[in-house]
Amino acid sequence: MKTRRDIFQAIADPTRRAILALVAMQAMTPGAIADSFGSSRQTISKHIQILTECQLLNQQQSGREIYYYFNPNKMKEIAEWLVPFAKMWDDRFDKLEGIMKKYKSK
């Protein structure tokens, strides 16, 4: 399936993040996912479609049911992209901590 959406656009929505958290625990059918939310099945289906297009969810047919699985490898790509930013903020917080210690000791 060709990815036509940006992965960050996909995880920007709180409902899609909740779906990812839910499916990360166990594979689920679209109906089971929808039952966990107060939205219509069509709305949840659209969210699932976006997550699938971004490859955050994989699907597998089992008999008549389709199960959606969390794709940790795709989430790992996001985490790896964030590493330099986390290091930058850690460095800044370390500098701030040093400044605060100087003021505290005065």
DSSP file (Angstrom, degrees, kcal/mol; ACC not computed):
  #  RESIDUE AA STRUCTURE BP1 BP2  ACC     N-H-->O    O-->H-N    N-H-->O    O-->H-N    TCO  KAPPA ALPHA  PHI   PSI    X-CA   Y-CA   Z-CA
    1    1 A M              0   0    0      0, 0.0     2,-0.3     0, 0.0     0, 0.0   0.000 360.0 360.0 360.0 130.2    0.0    0.0    0.0
    2    2 A K        -     0   0    0      1,-0.1     2,-0.5     2,-0.0    52,-0.0  -0.565 360.0-126.7 -77.0 131.5    1.4    3.4   -1.0
    3    3 A T        +     0   0    0     -2,-0.3    51,-0.1     1,-0.2    -1,-0.1  -0.670  36.8 164.7 -78.3 122.3    1.9    5.8    1.8
    4    4 A R        +     0   0    0     -2,-0.5     2,-0.3    46,-0.1    -1,-0.2   0.407  55.3  66.3-117.5  -0.3    0.2    9.1    0.9
    5    5 A R  S    S-     0   0    0     45,-0.1     2,-0.3    48,-0.1     3,-0.0  -0.880  85.4-107.9-120.7 153.9    0.0   10.7    4.3
    6    6 A D     >  -     0   0    0     -2,-0.3     4,-1.7     1,-0.1     3,-0.3  -0.603  22.6-133.5 -78.6 138.0    2.8   12.0    6.6
    7    7 A I  H  > S+     0   0    0     -2,-0.3     4,-2.0     1,-0.2     5,-0.1   0.834 107.1  54.4 -62.8 -33.0    3.4    9.8    9.7
    8    8 A F  H  > S+     0   0    0      1,-0.2     4,-0.8     2,-0.2    -1,-0.2   0.827 104.6  54.2 -72.2 -30.4    3.4   12.9   11.9
    9    9 A Q  H  > S+     0   0    0     -3,-0.3     4,-0.5     2,-0.2     3,-0.4   0.892 107.9  52.3 -64.5 -39.0    0.0   13.9   10.5
   10   10 A A  H >< S+     0   0    0     -4,-1.7     3,-0.8     1,-0.2    -2,-0.2   0.921 112.6  41.4 -64.8 -44.5   -1.2   10.5   11.5
   11   11 A I  H 3< S+     0   0    0     -4,-2.0    -1,-0.2     1,-0.2    -2,-0.2   0.531  96.7  79.8 -84.9  -3.4    0.0   10.6   15.1
   12   12 A A  H 3< S+     0   0    0     -4,-0.8    -1,-0.2    -3,-0.4    -2,-0.2   0.775  77.5  82.7 -70.4 -24.9   -1.1   14.3   15.6
   13   13 A D  S <X S-     0   0    0     -3,-0.8     4,-2.1    -4,-0.5     5,-0.2  -0.676  74.2-145.3 -85.9 128.9   -4.7   13.2   16.1
   14   14 A P  H  > S+     0   0    0      0, 0.0     4,-2.0     0, 0.0    -1,-0.1   0.834  99.1  54.6 -63.4 -32.4   -5.5   12.0   19.7
   15   15 A T  H  > S+     0   0    0      2,-0.2     4,-2.3     1,-0.2     5,-0.1   0.917 108.6  48.2 -67.0 -41.7   -7.9    9.4   18.5
   16   16 A R  H  > S+     0   0    0      2,-0.2     4,-2.4     1,-0.2    -1,-0.2   0.885 110.3  51.6 -67.1 -36.9   -5.3    7.8   16.3
   17   17 A R  H  X S+     0   0    0     -4,-2.1     4,-2.2     2,-0.2    -1,-0.2   0.900 110.1  49.9 -63.8 -38.5   -2.8    7.8   19.1
   18   18 A A  H  X S+     0   0    0     -4,-2.0     4,-2.2     2,-0.2    -2,-0.2   0.889 109.1  51.6 -66.5 -38.7   -5.4    6.1   21.3
   19   19 A I  H  X S+     0   0    0     -4,-2.3     4,-2.9     2,-0.2     5,-0.3   0.928 109.5  50.2 -62.8 -44.4   -6.0    3.5   18.6
   20   20 A L  H  X S+     0   0    0     -4,-2.4     4,-1.9     1,-0.2    -2,-0.2   0.919 110.9  48.8 -59.5 -44.1   -2.2    2.9   18.4
   21   21 A A  H  X S+     0   0    0     -4,-2.2     4,-0.6     2,-0.2    -1,-0.2   0.889 113.6  47.6 -63.0 -38.9   -2.0    2.4   22.2
   22   22 A L  H >X S+     0   0    0     -4,-2.2     4,-0.9     1,-0.2     3,-0.9   0.935 114.9  43.2 -67.7 -48.1   -5.0    0.0   22.1
   23   23 A V  H 3< S+     0   0    0     -4,-2.9    47,-0.7     1,-0.2    -1,-0.2   0.733 101.9  69.2 -74.6 -21.8   -3.7   -2.1   19.2
   24   24 A A  H 3< S+     0   0    0     -4,-1.9    -1,-0.2    -5,-0.3    -2,-0.2   0.799  98.7  52.2 -64.2 -26.3   -0.2   -2.1   20.7
   25   25 A M  H << S-     0   0    0     -3,-0.9     2,-0.3    -4,-0.6    -1,-0.2   0.867 130.4 -18.4 -77.4 -37.5   -1.5   -4.3   23.5
   26   26 A Q  S  < S-     0   0    0     -4,-0.9    -1,-0.3    42,-0.1    42,-0.1  -0.969  75.4 -88.8-165.1 153.3   -3.2   -6.9   21.1
   27   27 A A        -     0   0    0     -2,-0.3     2,-0.3    -3,-0.1    42,-0.2  -0.403  51.0-172.3 -64.9 142.9   -4.3   -7.3   17.5
   28   28 A M  B     -A   68   0A   0     40,-1.7    40,-3.2    -2,-0.1    -5,-0.0  -0.965  24.5-119.0-141.0 154.1   -7.9   -6.2   17.1
   29   29 A T     >  -     0   0    0     -2,-0.3     4,-2.2    38,-0.2     5,-0.2  -0.495  37.9-108.8 -81.8 160.5  -10.7   -6.2   14.5
   30   30 A P  H  > S+     0   0    0      0, 0.0     4,-2.7     0, 0.0     5,-0.2   0.886 120.5  53.3 -58.1 -38.0  -12.1   -2.8   13.3
   31   31 A G  H  > S+     0   0    0      2,-0.2     4,-2.1     1,-0.2     5,-0.1   0.904 108.4  48.4 -63.9 -41.9  -15.3   -3.5   15.2
   32   32 A A  H  > S+     0   0    0      2,-0.2     4,-0.6     1,-0.2    -1,-0.2   0.879 112.6  49.0 -66.7 -37.6  -13.4   -4.2   18.5
   33   33 A I  H >< S+     0   0    0     -4,-2.2     3,-1.3     1,-0.2     4,-0.2   0.949 111.3  49.1 -64.3 -48.1  -11.4   -1.0   18.0
   34   34 A A  H >< S+     0   0    0     -4,-2.7     3,-1.8     1,-0.3     5,-0.3   0.846 102.6  62.2 -61.5 -35.2  -14.6    1.0   17.3
   35   35 A D  H 3< S+     0   0    0     -4,-2.1    -1,-0.3     1,-0.3    -2,-0.2   0.721  96.7  60.8 -63.8 -20.0  -16.3   -0.4   20.4
   36   36 A S  T << S+     0   0    0     -3,-1.3     2,-0.3    -4,-0.6    -1,-0.3   0.509 103.9  58.0 -84.4  -4.3  -13.6    1.2   22.5
   37   37 A F  S <  S-     0   0    0     -3,-1.8     7,-0.0    -4,-0.2     4,-0.0  -0.848  78.1-128.6-126.3 159.9  -14.5    4.7   21.3
   38   38 A G  S    S+     0   0    0     -2,-0.3     2,-0.2     2,-0.0    -3,-0.1   0.215  80.4  98.6 -89.7  14.4  -17.6    6.9   21.3
   39   39 A S  S    S-     0   0    0     -5,-0.3    -2,-0.2     1,-0.1     2,-0.0  -0.533  82.9 -91.3 -98.5 166.4  -17.3    7.5   17.6
   40   40 A S     >  -     0   0    0     -2,-0.2     4,-2.2     1,-0.1     5,-0.2  -0.313  34.6-114.2 -70.3 159.7  -19.1    5.9   14.7
   41   41 A R  H  > S+     0   0    0      1,-0.2     4,-2.6     2,-0.2     5,-0.1   0.845 117.5  57.0 -63.4 -33.2  -17.5    2.9   13.0
   42   42 A Q  H  > S+     0   0    0      2,-0.2     4,-2.0     1,-0.2    -1,-0.2   0.912 106.9  48.4 -64.7 -41.1  -17.0    5.0    9.8
   43   43 A T  H  > S+     0   0    0      2,-0.2     4,-1.9     1,-0.2    -2,-0.2   0.937 114.2  44.9 -64.2 -46.6  -15.0    7.5   11.7
   44   44 A I  H  X S+     0   0    0     -4,-2.2     4,-2.6     1,-0.2    -2,-0.2   0.881 109.8  56.8 -65.1 -37.8  -12.8    4.9   13.4
   45   45 A S  H  X S+     0   0    0     -4,-2.6     4,-2.3     1,-0.2    -1,-0.2   0.889 105.8  50.5 -59.5 -40.2  -12.5    3.2   10.0
   46   46 A K  H  X S+     0   0    0     -4,-2.0     4,-2.2     2,-0.2    -1,-0.2   0.910 110.2  49.5 -65.2 -42.3  -11.1    6.4    8.5
   47   47 A H  H  X S+     0   0    0     -4,-1.9     4,-2.4     2,-0.2    -2,-0.2   0.919 111.2  49.5 -61.4 -43.4   -8.6    6.7   11.4
   48   48 A I  H  X S+     0   0    0     -4,-2.6     4,-2.4     1,-0.2    -2,-0.2   0.899 108.6  53.8 -62.4 -40.7   -7.5    3.0   10.8
   49   49 A Q  H  X S+     0   0    0     -4,-2.3     4,-2.7     2,-0.2    -1,-0.2   0.919 109.3  47.6 -60.1 -45.1   -7.1    3.7    7.1
   50   50 A I  H  X S+     0   0    0     -4,-2.2     4,-1.8     1,-0.2    -2,-0.2   0.923 112.6  48.6 -63.2 -44.8   -4.8    6.6    7.8
   51   51 A L  H  <>S+     0   0    0     -4,-2.4     5,-2.4     1,-0.2     6,-1.3   0.855 113.0  48.7 -64.5 -34.5   -2.7    4.6   10.3
   52   52 A T  H ><5S+     0   0    0     -4,-2.4     3,-1.4     4,-0.2    -2,-0.2   0.903 108.0  53.4 -71.3 -41.9   -2.5    1.8    7.8
   53   53 A E  H 3<5S+     0   0    0     -4,-2.7    -2,-0.2     1,-0.3    -1,-0.2   0.856 110.5  47.7 -60.2 -34.9   -1.5    4.1    5.0
   54   54 A C  T 3<5S-     0   0    0     -4,-1.8    -1,-0.3    -5,-0.2    -2,-0.2   0.430 114.7-121.5 -85.3   0.2    1.3    5.4    7.2
   55   55 A Q  T < 5S+     0   0    0     -3,-1.4    19,-0.3     2,-0.2    -3,-0.2   0.695  80.1 122.2  66.0  22.4    2.3    1.8    8.0
   56   56 A L  S   <S+     0   0    0     -5,-2.4    15,-2.6    -6,-0.2     2,-0.4   0.744  78.1  38.9 -80.0 -24.8    1.8    2.3   11.7
   57   57 A L  E    S-B   70   0A   0     -6,-1.3     2,-0.3    13,-0.2    13,-0.2  -0.966  72.9-159.4-121.3 141.9   -0.8   -0.5   11.6
   58   58 A N  E     -B   69   0A   0     11,-2.9    11,-3.3    -2,-0.4     2,-0.4  -0.883  12.4-144.5-112.4 151.3   -0.6   -3.7    9.6
   59   59 A Q  E     -B   68   0A   0     -2,-0.3     2,-0.4     9,-0.2     9,-0.2  -0.896  14.2-175.4-119.2 150.1   -3.6   -5.8    8.7
   60   60 A Q  E     -B   67   0A   0      7,-2.3     7,-3.0    -2,-0.4     2,-0.4  -0.990  21.9-131.4-143.5 132.3   -4.0   -9.5    8.4
   61   61 A Q  E     +B   66   0A   0     -2,-0.4     2,-0.4     5,-0.2     5,-0.2  -0.680  22.1 179.8 -84.1 133.3   -7.0  -11.5    7.2
   62   62 A S  E >   -B   65   0A   0      3,-3.3     3,-1.7    -2,-0.4     2,-0.4  -0.861  64.9 -55.0-134.1  98.2   -8.0  -14.4    9.4
   63   63 A G  T 3  S-     0   0    0     -2,-0.4    -1,-0.0     1,-0.3     0, 0.0  -0.564 120.7 -19.8  66.9-125.9  -11.1  -16.1    8.0
   64   64 A R  T 3  S+     0   0    0     -2,-0.4     2,-0.3    -3,-0.1    -1,-0.3   0.583 124.7  85.2 -87.8 -10.8  -13.7  -13.5    7.6
   65   65 A E  E <   - B   0  62A   0     -3,-1.7    -3,-3.3   -36,-0.0     2,-0.5  -0.650  64.6-147.1 -97.1 147.8  -12.1  -11.1   10.0
   66   66 A I  E     - B   0  61A   0     -2,-0.3     2,-0.4    -5,-0.2    -5,-0.2  -0.957  16.9-159.2-107.5 129.5   -9.4   -8.5    9.4
   67   67 A Y  E     - B   0  60A   0     -7,-3.0    -7,-2.3    -2,-0.5     2,-0.5  -0.896   5.8-144.8-110.5 139.8   -7.0   -8.0   12.4
   68   68 A Y  E     -AB  28  59A   0    -40,-3.2   -40,-1.7    -2,-0.4     2,-0.4  -0.888  15.3-166.4-105.9 133.8   -4.9   -4.9   12.8
   69   69 A Y  E     - B   0  58A   0    -11,-3.3   -11,-2.9    -2,-0.5     2,-0.2  -0.909  24.8-112.4-119.0 143.4   -1.5   -5.1   14.4
   70   70 A F  E     - B   0  57A   0    -47,-0.7   -13,-0.2    -2,-0.4   -14,-0.1  -0.536  23.3-142.7 -70.8 137.9    0.8   -2.4   15.7
   71   71 A N    >>  -     0   0    0    -15,-2.6     4,-1.4    -2,-0.2     3,-0.7  -0.834  18.6-178.7-105.3  93.9    3.9   -1.9   13.6
   72   72 A P  H 3> S+     0   0    0      0, 0.0     4,-2.1     0, 0.0    -1,-0.2   0.787  77.4  65.3 -65.4 -26.1    6.7   -1.1   16.1
   73   73 A N  H 3> S+     0   0    0      1,-0.2     4,-1.2     2,-0.2   -17,-0.1   0.886 102.2  47.6 -64.2 -37.8    9.3   -0.7   13.4
   74   74 A K  H <> S+     0   0    0     -3,-0.7     4,-1.2   -19,-0.3    -1,-0.2   0.892 111.2  50.3 -70.1 -38.6    7.5    2.3   12.0
   75   75 A M  H  X S+     0   0    0     -4,-1.4     4,-2.3     1,-0.2    -2,-0.2   0.847 104.3  59.8 -66.4 -32.4    7.2    3.8   15.4
   76   76 A K  H  X S+     0   0    0     -4,-2.1     4,-2.7     1,-0.2    -1,-0.2   0.865  98.8  57.9 -62.7 -35.6   10.9    3.2   15.9
   77   77 A E  H  X S+     0   0    0     -4,-1.2     4,-1.9     2,-0.2    -1,-0.2   0.902 107.1  47.6 -59.6 -41.2   11.5    5.4   12.8
   78   78 A I  H  X S+     0   0    0     -4,-1.2     4,-1.7     2,-0.2    -2,-0.2   0.939 111.7  49.6 -64.6 -47.0    9.8    8.3   14.7
   79   79 A A  H  X S+     0   0    0     -4,-2.3     4,-0.9     1,-0.2    -2,-0.2   0.901 110.8  49.7 -60.3 -42.0   11.8    7.7   17.8
   80   80 A E  H  < S+     0   0    0     -4,-2.7     3,-0.5     1,-0.2    -1,-0.2   0.866 108.0  53.7 -65.7 -35.9   15.0    7.7   15.9
   81   81 A W  H  < S+     0   0    0     -4,-1.9     4,-0.4     1,-0.2    -1,-0.2   0.840 108.7  50.5 -65.6 -32.5   14.1   10.9   14.2
   82   82 A L  H  X S+     0   0    0     -4,-1.7     4,-2.4     1,-0.2     3,-0.5   0.655  85.5  89.5 -80.3 -17.0   13.5   12.5   17.6
   83   83 A V  H  X S+     0   0    0     -4,-0.9     4,-2.4    -3,-0.5     5,-0.2   0.885  85.7  49.0 -52.8 -49.5   16.8   11.5   19.1
   84   84 A P  H  > S+     0   0    0      0, 0.0     4,-2.1     0, 0.0    -1,-0.2   0.875 112.6  49.5 -61.4 -34.0   18.8   14.6   18.1
   85   85 A F  H  > S+     0   0    0     -3,-0.5     4,-2.4    -4,-0.4    -2,-0.2   0.897 109.5  50.9 -69.6 -40.1   16.1   16.8   19.4
   86   86 A A  H  X S+     0   0    0     -4,-2.4     4,-2.6     1,-0.2    -1,-0.2   0.908 110.5  49.6 -63.2 -41.1   16.0   15.0   22.7
   87   87 A K  H  X S+     0   0    0     -4,-2.4     4,-2.6    -5,-0.2    -2,-0.2   0.915 109.2  52.3 -63.5 -42.5   19.8   15.3   23.0
   88   88 A M  H  X S+     0   0    0     -4,-2.1     4,-2.1     1,-0.2    -2,-0.2   0.928 112.7  44.2 -59.3 -45.6   19.5   19.1   22.3
   89   89 A W  H  X S+     0   0    0     -4,-2.4     4,-2.7     2,-0.2    -1,-0.2   0.881 111.0  53.8 -69.6 -37.1   16.9   19.5   25.1
   90   90 A D  H  X S+     0   0    0     -4,-2.6     4,-2.3     2,-0.2    -1,-0.2   0.926 109.4  49.0 -60.4 -43.2   18.9   17.4   27.5
   91   91 A D  H  X S+     0   0    0     -4,-2.6     4,-2.1     1,-0.2    -2,-0.2   0.911 111.9  48.7 -61.8 -42.3   21.9   19.6   26.9
   92   92 A R  H  X S+     0   0    0     -4,-2.1     4,-2.4     1,-0.2    -2,-0.2   0.902 111.5  48.7 -66.0 -40.8   19.9   22.7   27.4
   93   93 A F  H  X S+     0   0    0     -4,-2.7     4,-2.6     2,-0.2    -1,-0.2   0.873 108.8  53.9 -67.4 -35.6   18.4   21.4   30.7
   94   94 A D  H  X S+     0   0    0     -4,-2.3     4,-2.0    -5,-0.2    -2,-0.2   0.916 110.1  47.2 -63.0 -42.1   21.8   20.4   31.9
   95   95 A K  H  X S+     0   0    0     -4,-2.1     4,-2.2     2,-0.2    -2,-0.2   0.914 112.1  50.1 -64.0 -42.8   23.0   24.0   31.3
   96   96 A L  H  X S+     0   0    0     -4,-2.4     4,-2.7     1,-0.2    -2,-0.2   0.900 108.3  52.8 -62.8 -40.3   20.0   25.3   33.0
   97   97 A E  H  X S+     0   0    0     -4,-2.6     4,-2.2     1,-0.2    -1,-0.2   0.900 108.0  51.4 -61.8 -40.4   20.6   23.0   36.0
   98   98 A G  H  X S+     0   0    0     -4,-2.0     4,-1.6     2,-0.2    -1,-0.2   0.907 111.1  47.4 -62.4 -42.1   24.1   24.3   36.2
   99   99 A I  H  X S+     0   0    0     -4,-2.2     4,-2.0     1,-0.2    -2,-0.2   0.917 111.3  51.0 -64.4 -44.0   22.9   27.9   36.3
  100  100 A M  H  X S+     0   0    0     -4,-2.7     4,-2.2     1,-0.2    -2,-0.2   0.872 107.1  53.6 -63.6 -37.1   20.3   27.1   38.9
  101  101 A K  H  X S+     0   0    0     -4,-2.2     4,-1.9     2,-0.2    -1,-0.2   0.877 106.7  52.8 -65.2 -37.2   22.9   25.5   41.1
  102  102 A K  H  X S+     0   0    0     -4,-1.6     4,-0.6     1,-0.2    -2,-0.2   0.930 112.5  44.0 -63.3 -44.5   25.0   28.6   41.0
  103  103 A Y  H  < S+     0   0    0     -4,-2.0     3,-0.5     1,-0.2    -2,-0.2   0.851 111.8  53.8 -68.9 -34.3   22.1   30.8   42.1
  104  104 A K  H  < S+     0   0    0     -4,-2.2    -1,-0.2     1,-0.2    -2,-0.2   0.866 105.3  53.2 -68.4 -35.8   21.0   28.3   44.8
  105  105 A S  H  <        0   0    0     -4,-1.9    -1,-0.2     1,-0.2    -2,-0.2   0.655 360.0 360.0 -76.5 -13.7   24.5   28.3   46.3
  106  106 A K     <        0   0    0     -4,-0.6    -1,-0.2    -3,-0.5    -2,-0.2   0.480 360.0 360.0 -78.8 360.0   24.6   32.1   46.6
